[in-house]
Amino acid sequence: MSRVCQLTGKKAIVGNRVSHSNRKTKRKFNVNLISKRFFIPEENRWITLKISTSALKNINKNGISAVLKEAREKGFIK
């Protein structure tokens, strides 16, 4: 599975590593991902998602049901 958040669609971006002498070489900024299990009370089941920590903050704020509904509307989850 790739390093992409299943709820927000965040993925790695490319930038430059800049040395002290100001030389630039390519590098990758990865997303801070975790695997987490959530209980969905409407479906009465557990799901495991690979999410970014910012998506976890959204879940804590809005609730798992609201965040899943929004992710389905955006097409990140089927």
Phi, psi and omega in degrees: 000140183282167181272071180229137178290131183282345181257323183253343181080010179294142177214176184294147174240163184251140178212197181246141168267124185250121181277176179298327179275009176071023172281143183244127174232150184291145175214170182239133174261105181279158178277146177279094185254148173223154172261129186219141176264138178231144174264127179258105185294328180294324181262353180054049179208164177262144172229150176250126181236147172260105189234159174279161180292333176290327175292326176296322176295322177295322179294318179295327182279312189258340184099150184294323182296316181293320181290320177296320179298316179294321179293324177294322179294324180278348176092013179280334179232141179273000000 
